[in-house]
Amino acid sequence: MPERTAGSGVESGQIPKGSRGIVALSGGVDSSTAAALLLERGCDVIGVTLQLWRDDPPCGAPGMPGRRRGLQAAADAEAVCRRLGIPFHRIDVSAEFRDRVIRHFADEYTAGRTPNPCVVCNETIKFGLLLDRARDFGADWMATGHYARRDADPASGRQHLRRGRDPRRDQSYFLFSLRQEQLARVVFPLGDCLKSETRAMACRFGLETADKAESMEVCFVPDGDYGRFLQETALATPHPGEIVDLEGRVLGRHEGIAFFTIGQRRGLRVSASAPLYVVDLDPVGNRVVVGGPGDLECRRFRIERCNWIAWETPPSVLEVTAKIRYNHPGTRAIVMPGAGARATVDLAVAQRAVTPGQACVFYQEDQVVGGGWIARHRPLAGDEETTPA
């Protein structure tokens, strides 16, 4: 193995030399390089890949692309382990993945929300089931290829989550829901790396994945056609209803709110003199609500199921930078935590398409202080007027 240079990942002293850990291998260049770096550090490394699909197609869908991609990813991960000379294990979590991630994905769309399955998978599968299984291998920690950083407060011992050094690859957003006991047992070897450095190291290590193309899609819907996936798996079926404007006037018909998301313009099949967008989804009335581009703007909303990383109990008022989706640049906001793991978010500048079901993650400088899930926030014609609380 080549010697490490500045920006090559694992900081000295982050994990003890000779300690045993598992590396969650996805079959891509990032997790492969993380494993190589830890091995070079002198750690006892075990490669583990999660089997997300059984041999039969998931939920009865023939020829599911996600399954085919998963089989190739597992083969690539095994090849990396052979190259590095480390043990390789494949763990079948297909039942849990189906129940906790895929069904949640479908239930959220059916309820008129737009889910983020990667956050749910991280919390429940990768840093849930897999981290628990680490003890079965006699491992003290688990590593992944995420571009994020983790450290601990020397006085309190509380774990902190921070952005990755590469702003274009930072993945801390997807990890906001991790609990203290999970963060305490994970390491992110690539947190201080640029993506270009990762690929260069993979080449020097001779890894088969060095030039492998990246996948930015949801793993079980690699073509991005969520509606087709929901119908082919029978996780959502047509449920016709009305397309209405903000005053409740009927403009057309739809086949089911599960097949729409906030901000959508195409596929409405509604004639209008100006462009119309989906501005809300009403699961109670089974209505798709449309409006103009200005109607997508939102400044105040509520979040639920909050997780606070920086504090056991957060301050009553927080000044943060809020990201309302992964590719959002972030905007200044005031957050007022409330009872029942809820909070109200006031954005300094109104944002377009604040979407129920998406994660809203809060930063103070490079630190992830917490976050939650965006709740429905728009009262409609005929609804009782409410204020987020």
Secondary structure, DSSP 8 states (H G I E B T S, - for coil): -----TT-S--TTSS-TT-EEEEE--SSHHHHHHHHHHHHTT-EEEEEEEE-S-SS-GGG-TT-HHHHHHHHHHHHHHHHHHHHT--EEEEE-HHHHIIIIIHHHHHHHHTT----HHHHHIIIIIIIIIHHHGGGGT-SEEE---SEEEEE-TTT--EEEEE-S-TTT--GGGGTT--HHHHTTEE-TTTT--HHHHHHHHHHTT-TTTT-----S-TT-TT--HHHHHHHTTSS----EEEEETT--EEEEES-GGG--TT--TT-----SS--EEEEEETTTTEEEEE-GGGGEEEEEEEEEEEESS-SS--SSEEEEEESSTT---EEEEEEE-STT-EEEEEEEEEE---TTSEEEEEETTEEEEEEEE------TTS------
